[in-house]
């Protein structure tokens, strides 16, 4: 009898969750927004909580076009409410799995999107370099707790990089592996064997302050065009390497 009662309660809870997820998303959002001040602003909402969409979503400084969401029931097996999100960010596809457990921080897994490289460089005060290419974000896991990044693991990569001026100077590609160590996020940059030999370290503090150190040189010492282009970034040392050091502050949570 006791086991049947437990099964009955579980079935009732599952049925209530099913009913809630079938509610029209537009009506529920209109009811919640003035009461709880949802951090995400949605416009022209359609569908349900189970499977819905909107024309635009704005979260902090991030604007996502054609956002859509789909409930992931298997997250309930781990005690999580989990959604698969899709949309368009800077005219490129955005995908992520976002969820939250009872008493646990907000998390996002398998976050993937890309930006034009010149837009991404503005975050680190490097817009003066003048680069074309594609900047890609691949985050395996991200946690937000008390408005701060509590955990991060993933990769930032650059593909088809080239100087916009002087034009035609190709750099190649590189990737930075990110991981969190306590409250500090550290990134290690390595090139992928192109014309530009690059290495660097990024340190991001919980208060939003960062320090980025880069070392850049031509892989081929006879590549006169690239060596001359690198001189616009700073004077090279005896080995032909140009060093860049930037400090600043970025509140990443305002973009999430």
C-alpha positions in Angstrom: 0.0 0.0 0.0 2.8 2.4 0.9 4.6 1.7 -2.4 1.4 2.3 -4.3 1.0 5.7 -2.5 4.5 6.7 -3.5 3.9 5.8 -7.1 0.6 7.6 -7.1 2.2 10.8 -5.8 5.0 10.6 -8.4 2.4 10.1 -11.1 0.4 13.1 -9.8 3.5 15.3 -9.8 4.5 14.2 -13.3 1.0 15.0 -14.5 1.1 18.5 -12.9 4.5 19.2 -14.5 3.0 18.1 -17.9 0.1 20.4 -17.5 2.3 23.4 -16.6 4.5 22.7 -19.5 1.5 22.8 -21.8 0.6 26.4 -20.7 0.9 29.0 -23.5 4.3 30.6 -23.1 3.1 34.1 -24.0 0.4 34.1 -21.2 2.7 32.8 -18.6 5.6 35.2 -19.5 3.2 38.1 -19.4 2.1 37.1 -15.9 5.6 36.4 -14.6 7.5 39.4 -16.0 5.9 42.2 -13.9 6.0 39.9 -10.8 9.5 38.4 -10.8 11.4 40.7 -13.2 12.7 37.9 -15.5 16.3 38.6 -16.5 15.5 37.8 -20.1 13.3 40.1 -22.1 11.2 38.1 -24.7 9.3 39.7 -27.6 6.5 38.1 -29.6 6.4 34.9 -27.6 4.7 31.8 -29.1 4.3 28.1 -28.3 4.3 26.6 -24.9 6.8 26.0 -22.0 7.4 22.6 -23.5 8.3 23.8 -27.0 8.2 27.5 -27.7 9.8 30.4 -29.5 10.1 34.2 -29.7 11.2 36.8 -32.3 13.8 38.3 -30.1 15.4 37.7 -26.6 17.6 40.3 -24.8 19.6 39.2 -21.8 21.9 41.9 -20.5 23.9 43.2 -23.5 23.2 40.1 -25.5 20.6 40.1 -28.2 19.4 36.8 -29.7 17.2 36.6 -32.7 14.7 33.8 -33.3 15.2 32.1 -30.0 13.5 28.8 -29.4 13.4 26.4 -26.5 12.6 22.7 -26.1 12.1 21.0 -22.7 14.4 18.0 -22.0 12.5 15.5 -19.8 15.6 13.4 -19.1 16.9 16.2 -17.0 14.2 15.4 -14.4 15.9 12.1 -13.8 18.8 14.1 -12.2 16.5 16.5 -10.5 17.1 19.3 -13.0 14.8 21.5 -15.1 16.6 21.6 -18.4 16.0 23.1 -21.8 17.7 23.0 -25.2 18.0 26.5 -26.6 18.6 27.6 -30.2 18.8 31.0 -31.8 20.9 33.4 -33.9 23.6 35.6 -32.4 25.4 38.1 -34.7 23.9 36.3 -37.7 25.4 32.9 -36.6 23.7 29.9 -35.0 23.6 29.7 -31.2 22.9 26.4 -29.4 23.1 25.5 -25.7 21.6 23.3 -23.0 20.5 25.4 -20.0 19.2 24.0 -16.7 19.0 24.4 -13.0 18.7 21.9 -10.1 17.0 22.3 -6.8 19.3 24.5 -4.7 22.0 24.4 -7.4 23.4 27.2 -9.6 22.2 28.0 -13.1 24.3 26.0 -15.7 24.8 25.8 -19.4 26.3 22.9 -21.3 27.4 22.5 -24.9 27.3 26.2 -25.6 28.3 27.0 -29.2 28.3 30.2 -31.2 30.5 32.4 -33.3 31.2 36.1 -33.9 33.2 38.1 -36.4 36.7 38.4 -35.0 36.8 42.2 -34.9 33.7 42.2 -32.6 35.2 39.6 -30.2 38.5 41.6 -29.9 36.6 44.6 -28.6 36.0 42.7 -25.3 39.8 42.7 -24.7 40.6 46.1 -25.9 42.3 44.7 -29.0 40.1 46.4 -31.6 43.1 48.5 -32.7 44.8 45.5 -34.1 42.5 45.4 -37.2 41.9 41.7 -37.8 39.4 39.8 -40.0 38.3 36.2 -39.3 35.9 34.2 -37.2 35.8 33.8 -33.5 34.1 30.7 -32.1 33.0 29.8 -28.5 32.7 26.2 -27.5 31.8 25.8 -23.8 31.4 22.4 -22.4 30.2 23.6 -19.0 29.4 27.0 -17.4 27.9 27.7 -14.0 26.6 31.1 -12.8 26.2 31.5 -9.0 25.3 34.7 -7.2 25.7 36.7 -10.4 29.3 35.4 -11.0 30.9 32.7 -13.1 31.5 29.8 -10.6 32.8 27.2 -13.1 33.9 27.3 -16.7 35.4 24.7 -19.1 35.7 25.2 -22.8 37.6 26.6 -25.8 37.8 29.9 -27.6 39.1 29.6 -31.2 40.0 31.9 -34.1 39.8 30.7 -37.7 40.9 32.3 -41.0 42.5 35.3 -39.2 44.1 37.9 -41.4 45.1 41.6 -41.0 42.5 43.9 -42.5 45.3 46.4 -43.1 47.7 45.7 -44.6 45.3 43.5 -46.5 46.4 40.0 -47.6 48.6 39.2 -44.6 47.3 35.8 -43.4 47.7 34.7 -39.8 46.0 31.3 -39.6 44.1 29.9 -36.6 44.6 29.5 -32.9 42.7 28.2 -29.9 42.6 29.1 -26.2 41.6 26.4 -23.7 39.7 27.8 -20.7 39.3 26.2 -17.3 38.4 27.5 -13.8 40.6 27.1 -10.8 38.7 28.2 -7.8 37.3 31.6 -8.6 39.9 32.4 -11.2 39.5 31.5 -14.9 42.7 30.8 -16.8 43.1 30.5 -20.6 46.1 29.1 -22.5 46.5 30.2 -26.1 48.3 28.1 -28.8 48.4 28.6 -32.6 47.4 25.7 -34.9 50.5 25.8 -37.1 49.7 28.7 -39.5 51.9 31.5 -40.6 51.6 33.2 -37.2 53.3 31.7 -34.2 51.3 32.7 -31.2 51.1 31.9 -27.5 49.4 33.6 -24.6 47.8 33.5 -21.2 44.5 35.0 -20.0 43.7 35.4 -16.3 40.1 36.5 -15.4 39.3 37.4 -11.8 35.9 37.1 -10.1 35.5 40.9 -10.0 35.7 41.1 -13.8 39.3 42.2 -14.1 41.5 40.4 -16.7 45.1 40.3 -17.8 45.9 39.1 -21.3 49.5 38.4 -22.4 50.3 37.5 -26.0 53.5 36.6 -27.9 53.3 36.9 -31.7 55.9 36.1 -34.3 56.2 34.9 -37.9 56.7 31.1 -38.1 58.9 31.6 -41.2 61.6 34.1 -40.5 61.7 34.9 -44.2 58.1 36.0 -44.2 58.9 39.6 -44.5 55.4 40.8 -45.1 54.1 39.3 -41.8 57.1 40.4 -39.8 56.5 44.0 -41.1 52.8 43.8 -40.3 53.5 42.6 -36.7 55.7 45.8 -36.2 52.4 47.8 -36.2 51.5 46.1 -33.0 54.8 46.8 -31.2 58.6 46.5 -31.4 59.9 42.9 -31.7 62.6 41.5 -29.5 65.8 40.0 -30.7 64.0 36.8 -31.7 61.4 38.7 -33.7 58.6 38.2 -31.2 56.1 41.0 -30.5 54.6 41.1 -27.0 51.2 42.4 -26.1 49.9 43.0 -22.6 46.4 44.2 -21.9 44.5 44.7 -18.7 40.9 45.7 -18.2 37.6 44.7 -16.8 34.8 42.7 -18.4 31.5 41.9 -16.6 30.9 38.7 -18.5 27.6 38.1 -16.6 26.1 41.2 -18.3 26.5 39.4 -21.6 24.9 36.1 -20.4 
